[in-house]
Amino acid sequence: MYALLSLISTVIEIYIWILVASAVLSWLIAFNVVNTRNQIVAMVTDVLYRLTEPVLAPLRRILPNFGGLDISPVVVILLLIFIRRLLFELFFGMLV
């Protein structure tokens, strides 16, 4: 059971880093630091978009508009951290 919990925790941690990378890349594109015409940048952007958009899009519809400021990645990261801690609490609570 601990191995499964460890795997879930690792997957959550990797997805958090994917969300951070997606947010940073979107900032770099917005400030013209990276060129989206570069094939590698375009490919990385597409992969990150496909991995994060199914989770972020429904949340963006729920959250209020902050005038161009997208806080949906922060909300998802906080939810993932909460879920991970809740799983560990439930698992170690069953052992006691």
MILOTI-836648 format. One record per residue (C-alpha): chain; residue number from 1; residue in three letters; z, y, x. Coordinates in nm, 4 decimals. Example, Ala and Ser with C-alpha at 12.3 -4.5 7.8 and 13.67 -1.06 7.14 Angstrom:
<pts>
lomar A&vexmar 1&gutor Ala&Z 0.7800&Y -0.4500&X 1.2300
lomar A&vexmar 2&gutor Ser&Z 0.7140&Y -0.1060&X 1.3670
</pts>
This chain:
<pts>
lomar A&vexmar 1&gutor Met&Z 0.0000&Y 0.0000&X 0.0000
lomar A&vexmar 2&gutor Tyr&Z 0.0785&Y 0.2344&X 0.2887
lomar A&vexmar 3&gutor Ala&Z -0.2685&Y 0.1758&X 0.4348
lomar A&vexmar 4&gutor Leu&Z -0.4292&Y 0.2841&X 0.1077
lomar A&vexmar 5&gutor Leu&Z -0.2094&Y 0.5943&X 0.0940
lomar A&vexmar 6&gutor Ser&Z -0.3012&Y 0.6750&X 0.4528
lomar A&vexmar 7&gutor Leu&Z -0.6719&Y 0.6377&X 0.3734
lomar A&vexmar 8&gutor Ile&Z -0.6457&Y 0.8663&X 0.0701
lomar A&vexmar 9&gutor Ser&Z -0.4558&Y 1.1213&X 0.2772
lomar A&vexmar 10&gutor Thr&Z -0.7221&Y 1.1116&X 0.5484
lomar A&vexmar 11&gutor Val&Z -1.0030&Y 1.1567&X 0.2956
lomar A&vexmar 12&gutor Ile&Z -0.8209&Y 1.4554&X 0.1450
lomar A&vexmar 13&gutor Glu&Z -0.7712&Y 1.6040&X 0.4920
lomar A&vexmar 14&gutor Ile&Z -1.1413&Y 1.5625&X 0.5768
lomar A&vexmar 15&gutor Tyr&Z -1.2446&Y 1.7233&X 0.2475
lomar A&vexmar 16&gutor Ile&Z -1.0143&Y 2.0179&X 0.3168
lomar A&vexmar 17&gutor Trp&Z -1.1902&Y 2.0709&X 0.6499
lomar A&vexmar 18&gutor Ile&Z -1.5288&Y 2.0446&X 0.4764
lomar A&vexmar 19&gutor Leu&Z -1.4186&Y 2.3185&X 0.2353
lomar A&vexmar 20&gutor Val&Z -1.3058&Y 2.5382&X 0.5255
lomar A&vexmar 21&gutor Ala&Z -1.6332&Y 2.4812&X 0.7104
lomar A&vexmar 22&gutor Ser&Z -1.8311&Y 2.5653&X 0.3981
lomar A&vexmar 23&gutor Ala&Z -1.6376&Y 2.8896&X 0.3456
lomar A&vexmar 24&gutor Val&Z -1.6738&Y 2.9964&X 0.7094
lomar A&vexmar 25&gutor Leu&Z -2.0449&Y 2.9161&X 0.7107
lomar A&vexmar 26&gutor Ser&Z -2.0967&Y 3.1167&X 0.3922
lomar A&vexmar 27&gutor Trp&Z -1.9261&Y 3.4156&X 0.5576
lomar A&vexmar 28&gutor Leu&Z -2.1408&Y 3.3767&X 0.8688
lomar A&vexmar 29&gutor Ile&Z -2.4536&Y 3.3696&X 0.6534
lomar A&vexmar 30&gutor Ala&Z -2.3395&Y 3.6683&X 0.4471
lomar A&vexmar 31&gutor Phe&Z -2.2843&Y 3.8791&X 0.7617
lomar A&vexmar 32&gutor Asn&Z -2.6139&Y 3.7616&X 0.9208
lomar A&vexmar 33&gutor Val&Z -2.4404&Y 3.5944&X 1.2126
lomar A&vexmar 34&gutor Val&Z -2.6389&Y 3.2739&X 1.1664
lomar A&vexmar 35&gutor Asn&Z -3.0000&Y 3.2492&X 1.0624
lomar A&vexmar 36&gutor Thr&Z -3.0662&Y 3.0237&X 0.7649
lomar A&vexmar 37&gutor Arg&Z -3.4266&Y 2.9812&X 0.8761
lomar A&vexmar 38&gutor Asn&Z -3.2980&Y 2.7653&X 1.1595
lomar A&vexmar 39&gutor Gln&Z -3.3557&Y 2.4070&X 1.0490
lomar A&vexmar 40&gutor Ile&Z -3.0178&Y 2.2793&X 1.1714
lomar A&vexmar 41&gutor Val&Z -2.8282&Y 2.5614&X 0.9994
lomar A&vexmar 42&gutor Ala&Z -3.0238&Y 2.5029&X 0.6793
lomar A&vexmar 43&gutor Met&Z -2.9488&Y 2.1309&X 0.6917
lomar A&vexmar 44&gutor Val&Z -2.5755&Y 2.1829&X 0.7553
lomar A&vexmar 45&gutor Thr&Z -2.5616&Y 2.4417&X 0.4767
lomar A&vexmar 46&gutor Asp&Z -2.7321&Y 2.2040&X 0.2361
lomar A&vexmar 47&gutor Val&Z -2.4973&Y 1.9155&X 0.3215
lomar A&vexmar 48&gutor Leu&Z -2.1873&Y 2.1334&X 0.2836
lomar A&vexmar 49&gutor Tyr&Z -2.3204&Y 2.2745&X -0.0441
lomar A&vexmar 50&gutor Arg&Z -2.3842&Y 1.9272&X -0.1851
lomar A&vexmar 51&gutor Leu&Z -2.0363&Y 1.8094&X -0.0835
lomar A&vexmar 52&gutor Thr&Z -1.8417&Y 2.1076&X -0.2155
lomar A&vexmar 53&gutor Glu&Z -2.0335&Y 2.2443&X -0.5120
lomar A&vexmar 54&gutor Pro&Z -1.9512&Y 1.9621&X -0.7600
lomar A&vexmar 55&gutor Val&Z -1.5821&Y 2.0482&X -0.7180
lomar A&vexmar 56&gutor Leu&Z -1.6098&Y 2.4262&X -0.6833
lomar A&vexmar 57&gutor Ala&Z -1.8601&Y 2.5035&X -0.9623
lomar A&vexmar 58&gutor Pro&Z -1.6393&Y 2.3998&X -1.2576
lomar A&vexmar 59&gutor Leu&Z -1.3472&Y 2.5890&X -1.1066
lomar A&vexmar 60&gutor Arg&Z -1.5576&Y 2.9039&X -1.0636
lomar A&vexmar 61&gutor Arg&Z -1.6276&Y 2.9017&X -1.4376
lomar A&vexmar 62&gutor Ile&Z -1.2540&Y 2.8941&X -1.5105
lomar A&vexmar 63&gutor Leu&Z -1.1339&Y 3.1501&X -1.2540
lomar A&vexmar 64&gutor Pro&Z -1.1659&Y 3.5203&X -1.3316
lomar A&vexmar 65&gutor Asn&Z -1.4247&Y 3.7300&X -1.1481
lomar A&vexmar 66&gutor Phe&Z -1.2766&Y 3.9070&X -0.8454
lomar A&vexmar 67&gutor Gly&Z -1.5819&Y 4.1169&X -0.7687
lomar A&vexmar 68&gutor Gly&Z -1.7616&Y 3.9008&X -0.5158
lomar A&vexmar 69&gutor Leu&Z -1.4490&Y 3.7373&X -0.3746
lomar A&vexmar 70&gutor Asp&Z -1.4630&Y 3.3615&X -0.4256
lomar A&vexmar 71&gutor Ile&Z -1.1143&Y 3.2120&X -0.4206
lomar A&vexmar 72&gutor Ser&Z -1.2176&Y 2.8723&X -0.5552
lomar A&vexmar 73&gutor Pro&Z -1.2023&Y 2.7010&X -0.2105
lomar A&vexmar 74&gutor Val&Z -0.8451&Y 2.8265&X -0.1655
lomar A&vexmar 75&gutor Val&Z -0.7459&Y 2.6945&X -0.5081
lomar A&vexmar 76&gutor Val&Z -0.9047&Y 2.3550&X -0.4390
lomar A&vexmar 77&gutor Ile&Z -0.7349&Y 2.3325&X -0.0976
lomar A&vexmar 78&gutor Leu&Z -0.3967&Y 2.4111&X -0.2533
lomar A&vexmar 79&gutor Leu&Z -0.4564&Y 2.1490&X -0.5235
lomar A&vexmar 80&gutor Leu&Z -0.5529&Y 1.8879&X -0.2650
lomar A&vexmar 81&gutor Ile&Z -0.2420&Y 1.9600&X -0.0579
lomar A&vexmar 82&gutor Phe&Z -0.0309&Y 1.9304&X -0.3741
lomar A&vexmar 83&gutor Ile&Z -0.1942&Y 1.5980&X -0.4670
lomar A&vexmar 84&gutor Arg&Z -0.1439&Y 1.4586&X -0.1169
lomar A&vexmar 85&gutor Arg&Z 0.2243&Y 1.5539&X -0.1118
lomar A&vexmar 86&gutor Leu&Z 0.2719&Y 1.4185&X -0.4634
lomar A&vexmar 87&gutor Leu&Z 0.1224&Y 1.0830&X -0.3620
lomar A&vexmar 88&gutor Phe&Z 0.3562&Y 1.0567&X -0.0638
lomar A&vexmar 89&gutor Glu&Z 0.6551&Y 1.1526&X -0.2800
lomar A&vexmar 90&gutor Leu&Z 0.5661&Y 0.8935&X -0.5420
lomar A&vexmar 91&gutor Phe&Z 0.5042&Y 0.6230&X -0.2824
lomar A&vexmar 92&gutor Phe&Z 0.8205&Y 0.6840&X -0.0827
lomar A&vexmar 93&gutor Gly&Z 1.0179&Y 0.7356&X -0.4037
lomar A&vexmar 94&gutor Met&Z 0.9235&Y 0.3817&X -0.5097
lomar A&vexmar 95&gutor Leu&Z 1.0533&Y 0.2412&X -0.1808
lomar A&vexmar 96&gutor Val&Z 1.4014&Y 0.3840&X -0.2220
</pts>
